[in-house]
Amino acid sequence: MVIIGAVLMLVGFLLGVPILWSVGVIVLIIGIVLWLMGTMGHMVGGRRHYY
């Protein structure tokens, strides 16, 4: 999700499409939160690790 968010942000910035930029930021933040929860040992979506 982190990579998808970064790609959406980049495409939104280069093409000047604000909705892609906004969605990219949201997906990036969600991906970082899930990644951090997974590295701290919390189960995310029934999995011990979130990659």
MOBEL-V407575 format. One record per pair of residues at least 4 apart in sequence whose C-alpha atoms are under 7 Angstrom apart, sorted by the first residue. I is the first residue (numbers start at 1). GAP is how many residues later the second one is. D is the distance in whole Angstrom. If there is no record, write none. Layout:
i | gap | d
I | GAP | D
I | GAP | D
This chain:
i | gap | d
1 | 4 | 6
1 | 26 | 6
1 | 27 | 6
1 | 30 | 5
2 | 4 | 6
2 | 25 | 7
2 | 26 | 5
2 | 29 | 5
2 | 30 | 6
3 | 4 | 6
4 | 4 | 6
5 | 4 | 6
5 | 19 | 4
5 | 20 | 6
5 | 22 | 5
5 | 23 | 4
6 | 4 | 6
6 | 18 | 6
6 | 22 | 6
7 | 4 | 6
8 | 4 | 6
8 | 12 | 6
8 | 13 | 6
8 | 16 | 5
9 | 4 | 6
9 | 11 | 6
9 | 12 | 4
9 | 15 | 5
9 | 16 | 6
10 | 4 | 6
11 | 4 | 6
12 | 4 | 6
12 | 5 | 5
12 | 6 | 6
12 | 8 | 5
12 | 9 | 5
13 | 4 | 7
13 | 8 | 6
17 | 4 | 7
18 | 4 | 6
19 | 4 | 6
20 | 4 | 6
21 | 4 | 6
22 | 4 | 6
23 | 4 | 6
24 | 4 | 6
25 | 4 | 6
26 | 4 | 6
27 | 4 | 6
28 | 4 | 6
29 | 4 | 6
30 | 4 | 6
31 | 4 | 6
32 | 4 | 6
33 | 4 | 6
34 | 4 | 6
34 | 10 | 7
34 | 16 | 7
35 | 4 | 6
35 | 15 | 6
35 | 16 | 7
36 | 4 | 6
37 | 4 | 7
37 | 5 | 5
38 | 4 | 6
38 | 5 | 6
38 | 6 | 6
38 | 10 | 7
38 | 11 | 5
38 | 12 | 5
39 | 10 | 7
41 | 7 | 6
41 | 8 | 7
42 | 6 | 6
43 | 4 | 5
43 | 5 | 5
43 | 6 | 7
44 | 4 | 7
44 | 6 | 7
